[in-house]
């Protein structure tokens, strides 16, 4: 198994706009499949999220 150096890039999320676009149906709301709550953050994971993203999140939580 090759060992590649992992690079973790910090990201920040912009708040969701309060106005709903007309192209988005307000009836079809998407709920997260998994929510991880810590003292510092709340992480919501949705259906279809890439497995590598989940592994990175869990690795970062383990190191805290």
Secondary structure as the mmCIF struct_conf table of DSSP 4:
data_model
#
loop_
_struct_conf.conf_type_id
_struct_conf.id
_struct_conf.beg_label_comp_id
_struct_conf.beg_label_asym_id
_struct_conf.beg_label_seq_id
_struct_conf.end_label_comp_id
_struct_conf.end_label_asym_id
_struct_conf.end_label_seq_id
HELX_LH_PP_P HELX_LH_PP_P1 UNK A 4 UNK A 6
HELX_LH_PP_P HELX_LH_PP_P2 UNK A 13 UNK A 17
BEND BEND1 UNK A 18 UNK A 19
HELX_LH_PP_P HELX_LH_PP_P3 UNK A 20 UNK A 21
TURN_TY1_P TURN_TY1_P1 UNK A 22 UNK A 23
BEND BEND2 UNK A 24 UNK A 24
BEND BEND3 UNK A 26 UNK A 28
HELX_LH_PP_P HELX_LH_PP_P4 UNK A 29 UNK A 32
BEND BEND4 UNK A 33 UNK A 33
STRN STRN1 UNK A 34 UNK A 37
BEND BEND5 UNK A 39 UNK A 40
STRN STRN2 UNK A 42 UNK A 45
TURN_TY1_P TURN_TY1_P2 UNK A 47 UNK A 48
HELX_RH_AL_P HELX_RH_AL_P1 UNK A 51 UNK A 63
#
